[in-house]
C-alpha cells in the first residue's frame, strides 16, 4: 500500500494546532470568513498559500459575488511544492498537510494531485490509499482541480475515471456541478 505524502484536513484542525507537519498547503477563499483564526505557522516547516473558491470553473457569479476557481498555476505550484517537500524529507513518514475550509474538496483534490505526481503510474493505488484516511466517505475532490491534474500529469483523464470508479462522493459532487452549469 502506498503511504500518501499529502493528506487533506479541515481548517479547524489546522487552526486548533492538532496537526504538525513538514509542510502545509493552505487553501483559503478570496473572501475571508469571520470564523477564520490564526494558523499556527510554527507547526509547519514550509507553507504554500493558495487562494481560490471551491468551484469547478475559472469564475462564477453567485448572488452578485464573483467567485474565483482554481487555476492551472495553483495546481502546478501545489505539485511543485509537494515534490519539493518530498525531496527535502524523503522518509515515508513525512506529512504534507493540505487544508481548505472543510477538508474534503479543494484540499482532497490538491493532496491527490501531489500524491499522484510522486506516484504517477499508480493512480488507482494512490486514490485508494488516500480514501483510507476518509472513514466517513466525505472526500468529494474539486472537479476542476482533478481536470487540471489530469492535464498537468498527462494521465489522459485517468484520474477522473478512477475517481468515478472508486469514489461515489466525487461522482455526486461532479454531477451536482454539471447540473448547475
C-alpha positions, 0 to 999 in steps of 0.5 A: 500500500502506498503511504500518501505524502499529502493528506487533506484536513479541515481548517479547524484542525489546522487552526486548533494546532492538532496537526504538525507537519513538514509542510502545509498547503493552505487553501483559503477563499478570496473572501475571508470568513469571520470564523477564520483564526490564526494558523499556527505557522510554527507547526509547519516547516514550509507553507504554500498559500493558495487562494481560490473558491471551491468551484469547478470553473475559472469564475462564477457569479453567485448572488452578485459575488464573483467567485474565483476557481482554481487555476492551472498555476495553483495546481502546478505550484501545489505539485511543485511544492509537494515534490519539493517537500518530498525531496527535502524529507524523503522518509515515508513518514513525512506529512504534507498537510493540505487544508481548505475550509472543510477538508474534503474538496479543494484540499482532497483534490490538491493532496491527490494531485501531489500524491499522484505526481510522486506516484504517477503510474499508480493512480488507482493505488494512490486514490485508494490509499488516500480514501483510507484516511476518509472513514466517513466517505466525505472526500468529494475532490474539486472537479476542476482541480482533478481536470487540471491534474489530469492535464498537468500529469498527462494521465489522459483523464485517468484520474477522473475515471478512477475517481468515478470508479472508486469514489461515489462522493466525487461522482455526486459532487461532479454531477451536482456541478454539471447540473448547475452549469 
